[in-house]
Every structure is written in structure tokens, then in C-alpha cells.
Amino acid sequence: MLDLIPDTSRSRFDRDGFLIVDRLIDPGRIPGLHRAFDDLFHGRFETGVRPDEVNWQAGESDPGLTRQICNGWKANREIARVVLDAALGEAIASLAGWSGTRIMIDNVIWKPPGTKSLGFHQDNAYLRWFHPGEILTCWIALDDTRADGGTIEFVPGSHRWQLGEPEGQFHAPDDYRKPMREAATRAGTKADIHFVEVSAGGGSFHHGGTWHGSGANASPNPRRSLVLHAMPSEAEYDPRHFADGIGPIYSRYKRLGDNRLDENYFPILWR
């Protein structure tokens, strides 16, 4: 995996806040991942464990919304084989300058034709509950992507803008780029948009401060992606922000009197 990230790539990542890679996983794995997506969004959880966040299910959710599940790796072994891969962990640590990599969460994202946008945001804005409060994300395309197909969009250099508070609606906002444009105004700059257009199996890495989002899928094809949000291996719960609340989901995994992150729920991928 590290041969995909030579020194020149690392310098581009530092400059732009993201890096596009033509091949992250073997395309031969994609049919199995498509089946895993179908299982998860139909409530078929292979391991018997329900994912932490199930935001869309067939037959009961709005078909116009992007389908999303968080921590599908706990429910499906095919998903786990990708997002828990030590090679991805090593690549992420190389880009971030970390001594090791731990999974925070995965995102299982499916945009059928006609589904709506996901709002622009900075990932690091949501991370007060652990320290060091930073992540680096690997986004893997499981279908060929194109600009009109709801692919992920990045704003080059926006990881150097001030980190803001979470704002706006995430699922199907009226103007999915509005928070980013307002952040660009505060930064005294104009935002350029870069669309990630890769073949299935390719994807990208992005900094936790990089502004990103995705538009509606106006193409005739689905857009599925598997996302690994990773944090430094030494990350722990941050007691300075306990008063703010860790949240109803990830507070369940905090051990009494201990700030360490339990590897049953936040496995270390590579050191």
C-alpha cells in the first residue's frame, strides 16, 4: 500500500488536503462488497451484531435519501476485511505522520440514481470526545464515479482554513455547499471544487479539516462507497469534554474510570 503514496504524493496531500488514488482495493472484491451492501440495507447482519448507526433500511426509509450505515464492519465480514486492513492503516499513518492508526468508524454509503445530496462539512469538527481530536479518511469507490453521479467533492487547501462548528443539515440540505461557501468567505478566499472521478476500486484520502460533500446522483448509475475514518492509535476519550457529552452511541464503549478506547470497538489497524 505504501508504494501508492510516494514522497511526491505526500507533498500533494499536505498542499491540497486530499490525495486521489487510482486503485485502493482489488476490483475483484467489489461484487462481494456489493452483496454486503445489499445485505446491510435489508437488515441482514451476518455476524448477528447490528451496526452502531443504521440510517436507512429497505421498505421503511425515504428512497430519495442517500443510504448510510456506520460501523458496518461489526455486522459484515466482507466490510471488515476492507476497513480493518493493516495496509490501509499504514498508508493513513504515513500521510498523517502518525505512529499508528485506529479505526474510529466506517461509513457504508449508497446513492442510487436520483438520491439527494450530502452537505459539505469538516470531519474534525465532530471529534471533541477523543484526543488527539483528528482523523484522516480513506474513501473507496465501489462503482465508477463521475461529477454528475454524486461523487465526493473536495475544496483544495481548505484543511488550512479555521476549523468551524458543525452546521447545516447533513442529509439532503437545500444548498449542500452553503456551509463551505460561508467558511471560504471567512477565510477570505474563493472555493474551487474538485470532483473525485475514479474507476471502482479507486478512491481518495483526505485530511480531517478538508471541506467535502457530495451532490445529488443525477446519473443513471448507483454510487456506492466504503469509507474508513481513522484516528491516531494513541487516541483516548477526552475527559475535558465529558460535560459536552460523548454522545449516546460511542459513550456506550467507555470503561468506568478509564479513558482508553477498547479495541473490541475501536481496533488498532497498524503500528
Secondary structure, DSSP 8 states (H G I E B T S, - for coil): -GGGS-HHHHHHHHHHSEEEES-SS-GGGHHHHHHHHHHHHTT--TTS---SEE---TTTS-TTS-EEEE-GGGT-HHHHHHHT-HHHHHHHHHHHT-S-EEEEEEEEEEE-TT---EEEE-GGGG-TTEES---EEEEEESS---TTBT-EEE-TTGGGS------S-SBS-SSTTHHHHHHHHHTTS----EE----TT-EEEEETT--EEE--B-SSS-EEEEEEEEEETT-EE-GGGGGG---TTGGGG--TT--B--TTTS-EEE-
